[in-house]
Amino acid sequence: MCGGFTCSKNALTALNILYILVAFILIGVAVYGRASAVVTNLPIVGGILACGVFLILISILGLIGAIKHHQVLLFFYMLILFLLFLVQFSIACACLAFNAEQQHQLAEQGWNTVASDIKHKVQKMFDCCEIDHNLNDISIPSSTPVPQDKCETSCCNGGCPCQSCMKKLQSTINYAFNLCGGIGLFFSFTEFLGVWLTVRYRNQKDPRANPSAFL
């Protein structure tokens, strides 16, 4: 019957190995989210990245505690994992709750802080002009000089309708938030499972250990 000491030990060990894989998934998703947004300031997505890095360290602590049935390590592992669950759950919910207006504000903040060469790169990549300008969706005569720090794309120089970069980046930013929030929320519940399993395993007695050594 599964539920004894050996079963709980193996389950907790396997769960911590799974956490290491989950941590790499969270890190990969967060890095992709930050890279896909290019210039936008996404501190919440960075929080998912931090949770992934922290989860790797916690998983190593949990593996040692599970293998040795170390009461102190298991206690701190259980406590820190529960706090990590709360943080990751909150960040994931915040990612999913961000609306278009709030995403727009973050995009403007990020645009104002990045270097000019990155702005030029984004404008060339998405064929857009500025993050949110007054020349949105209008034709710019080819004879009109365009400042190099403003725009140097084909749409600005060719007289064709030139959209703001925010319109081009909106779907990418929204996808980054939804991806990080959805994956972070899904895997946060596995951490709550780990807390429950640790409480159960910690209160079980190792049949091979000295009875006086059990705390």
C-alpha positions in Angstrom: 0.0 0.0 0.0 1.4 3.4 -1.1 1.4 5.9 1.7 4.2 4.5 3.9 7.6 6.0 4.7 9.3 4.6 1.6 6.5 5.7 -0.8 6.5 9.2 0.6 10.2 9.5 0.4 10.3 8.4 -3.2 7.4 10.7 -4.1 9.0 13.7 -2.5 12.3 12.9 -4.2 10.6 12.6 -7.6 8.7 15.8 -7.0 11.9 17.7 -6.4 13.4 16.4 -9.5 10.3 17.5 -11.3 10.7 21.0 -9.7 14.1 21.3 -11.3 12.6 20.7 -14.7 9.7 23.1 -13.9 12.3 25.7 -12.8 14.0 25.5 -16.2 10.6 25.8 -17.9 9.8 28.9 -15.9 13.2 30.5 -16.6 12.9 29.7 -20.4 9.4 31.1 -20.6 10.4 34.3 -18.7 13.4 34.8 -20.8 11.3 34.4 -24.0 8.7 36.8 -22.6 11.4 39.5 -22.0 13.1 38.9 -25.3 9.8 38.9 -27.3 8.8 42.3 -25.8 12.2 43.6 -26.9 12.1 47.1 -25.3 9.2 46.9 -22.9 9.7 47.0 -19.2 8.2 43.8 -17.8 9.2 43.6 -14.1 6.4 41.0 -13.4 7.8 38.7 -16.0 11.1 39.1 -14.3 9.5 37.9 -11.1 8.6 34.6 -12.8 12.3 34.4 -13.8 13.4 34.9 -10.2 10.9 32.3 -9.0 12.4 29.8 -11.5 15.9 30.4 -10.2 14.9 30.2 -6.6 12.9 27.0 -7.2 16.1 25.3 -8.4 17.8 26.1 -5.1 14.8 25.0 -3.1 14.6 21.8 -5.0 18.2 20.9 -4.1 17.4 21.6 -0.5 14.4 19.4 -0.8 16.3 16.5 -2.3 18.8 16.5 0.5 16.1 16.6 3.1 14.1 13.9 1.5 17.0 11.5 1.0 18.3 12.0 4.6 14.9 12.5 6.2 16.4 15.5 7.9 13.8 17.1 10.1 15.4 20.6 10.1 16.0 20.7 6.4 12.5 19.5 5.7 11.0 22.2 8.0 12.8 25.0 6.2 12.1 23.5 2.8 8.4 23.3 3.6 8.3 26.9 4.9 10.3 28.4 2.0 8.4 26.4 -0.6 5.1 27.6 0.8 6.3 31.2 0.6 7.5 30.6 -2.9 4.0 29.2 -3.8 2.4 32.4 -2.5 4.8 34.7 -4.4 4.6 32.8 -7.7 0.8 32.5 -7.5 0.5 36.2 -6.9 2.8 37.1 -9.8 1.1 34.7 -12.1 -2.3 36.2 -11.3 -0.9 39.7 -11.8 0.4 38.7 -15.2 -3.0 37.5 -16.3 -4.8 40.5 -14.8 -2.9 43.1 -16.7 -5.1 44.9 -19.2 -4.2 46.7 -22.4 -3.9 50.1 -20.9 -1.5 48.9 -18.2 0.6 47.0 -20.8 0.7 50.2 -22.8 2.1 52.1 -19.8 4.8 49.5 -19.2 5.7 49.7 -22.9 6.1 53.4 -22.7 8.3 53.2 -19.6 10.5 50.6 -21.2 10.8 52.6 -24.4 11.9 55.7 -22.5 14.7 53.9 -20.7 16.3 51.9 -23.5 19.2 53.1 -25.7 18.6 54.8 -29.1 20.2 51.9 -31.0 17.7 49.4 -29.6 14.9 51.7 -30.6 16.2 51.9 -34.1 16.6 48.1 -34.2 12.9 47.7 -33.1 11.7 50.2 -35.6 13.5 48.5 -38.4 12.4 45.0 -37.3 8.7 45.9 -37.0 8.7 48.7 -39.6 7.1 51.2 -37.2 7.8 54.6 -35.9 8.1 55.5 -32.2 6.2 53.8 -29.4 3.2 56.1 -29.6 3.4 59.2 -31.8 1.1 61.7 -33.3 2.0 60.6 -36.8 0.1 57.3 -36.3 -1.5 55.9 -39.5 -0.8 58.9 -41.7 1.4 59.3 -44.7 4.7 61.1 -44.3 5.9 62.9 -47.4 9.3 61.6 -48.6 10.6 65.2 -48.7 10.0 65.6 -45.0 13.2 65.0 -43.0 12.8 62.5 -40.2 15.2 62.8 -37.2 17.5 59.8 -36.9 16.7 59.5 -33.2 13.0 59.3 -34.0 12.6 56.9 -36.9 14.6 55.5 -39.8 12.3 52.9 -41.2 11.0 52.4 -44.8 7.5 53.5 -43.8 8.8 56.8 -42.5 11.0 57.5 -45.5 8.7 56.2 -48.2 5.6 58.2 -47.6 3.4 55.1 -46.8 1.2 54.8 -43.7 3.4 54.5 -40.6 2.1 52.8 -37.5 3.4 53.3 -34.0 5.5 50.5 -32.6 3.0 50.0 -29.8 0.4 48.7 -32.3 3.0 46.3 -33.7 4.1 45.1 -30.2 0.7 44.9 -28.5 0.0 41.3 -29.4 3.6 40.3 -28.5 3.4 41.9 -25.1 0.0 40.4 -24.4 1.2 37.0 -25.4 4.2 37.3 -23.1 2.1 38.2 -20.1 -0.5 35.4 -20.8 2.3 32.8 -21.4 4.2 33.6 -18.2 1.0 34.0 -16.1 -0.6 30.8 -17.3 2.5 28.6 -16.9 3.4 30.2 -13.6 -0.1 29.7 -12.2 -0.2 26.0 -13.3 3.1 25.0 -11.8 2.4 27.0 -8.6 -0.1 24.4 -7.5 2.5 21.7 -7.8 4.5 23.6 -5.1 1.5 23.4 -2.8 1.4 19.7 -3.4 5.0 19.6 -2.4 4.3 21.4 0.9 1.5 18.9 1.7 3.7 15.9 0.9 6.6 17.3 3.0 4.4 17.7 6.0 3.2 14.1 5.7 6.7 12.7 5.1 8.2 14.7 7.9 5.8 13.3 10.4 6.4 9.7 9.4 8.9 7.5 11.2 11.8 5.9 9.5 11.5 2.2 10.3 15.3 1.7 9.9 16.2 4.6 12.2 16.9 4.5 15.9 13.5 5.3 17.6 15.2 7.8 19.9 16.5 9.8 16.8 13.0 10.6 15.6 11.9 14.1 16.4 
